[in-house]
């Protein structure tokens, strides 16, 4: 099984961030991020919560098993993967757009029936 640091780096790369940017998500500097990825140090729970909030799959980082996405259609799963692969800035835009679209859809189910 891959080491913790290798999986952490994979998640950082998947999210399209450099060590400095990813470290900032977890509240640490680039040097600490490098130490985590190289197995010199282990992060604390605040760091893990920060990167999880930004879309990192912390279960994967810790265990090597991806967080299961339950009962989603193939289209929904693809959308989730695209969201996870987006930068934090792009996720913010996607969040705003999806909230606006959902608001426009309020009451529409009754209209379609």
N, C-alpha and C positions, 0 to 999 in steps of 0.2 A: 504494500500500500504506500502511496505517496506520503511524504512528510507534510506536516502542518504548513510549514513555510512555503512549500511548493504549491499547495492548494490555495494558500492565501494570495500568492503572486498570480495564480491563474484567475482568481476572482477579480483582482485589481486590473489585470489586463482585459478580462471580459467586460469590465465596466469602462474601459477606455481611459484609465487614469494612470498618471505617473506616481511614483512613490510619495512625492510631496502632496499631491492632491488627495490620494487615497488616505494617507496618514492624517490629513486634516479632517477627513470625515470621522475618524476615530479619535480625534483630539490629540494627535501626536505629531512630532516633527519627522522629516524625511529620514533622519538617522535612526530613530526608533523603528520606523516602518522597515527599513533595511535590516535591522537586527531581527525583527519578527520573521521576515522572509528567509533570512539566513540561519534561523534556528538558534541565534545567540540569546534571544529573550522571548518570553511569552507575553502576549497582551492581557490586559485585565478586562473585566466584563463591561466597563464603560466604553472601551474601544470597540469591542465586539458589537455592542448595542448600536454604536454610531455607524459602523459599516453596514450593519443589517438594515438600519433605517434608510440607507442609501441604495439598498438593493443587493448587497452581497449575500450570498447563500452561506450563512454562518454554519448551518448544519454540515454542509459539504466541507467547509474549512476545518471544522473540528473532527468530523468522522469519516470523510471521504464519500458519504452518501448524500446525494442531492435531495433537497427538500421536495417531497412529492407534491404535485399539483393535482388535487383530487377533483374528479368528476368535471373536467373541462372538455369541451369539444376540441377538435384539432385546431380550429380557427382561434379559439380562446387561448389554447396553449401556445400557439404561435405568437399571439399578441403579447402574452406574458413574457415570452423569451425575448421579443423585440424590445419590450419595455426594460427588462433587466439589462439588456445590452446597451441601452441608451446612456448618455452622460447624465449627471445630475441636473444640469441645466435643461436638457431635452426632456427629462422626466417631469420637471416642473411645468413645462409647456404642455406635455401630454396630460398631466393631471388637470390643468386648467381647461383644456379643450374637452376632455371627457366629462368633467363636471358640468360644463356648459351644455354639452349634448344631452347628458342625462336629465338636466333641468328642462330642456326643451321637450324631452320625451315624457314628462310627467303627465299622466292622464291620457296618453296616446293609445295605450292598450285597449281602453274602453272604446275609443273611437274606431279601432280596427276591427272590433268584434262584430 
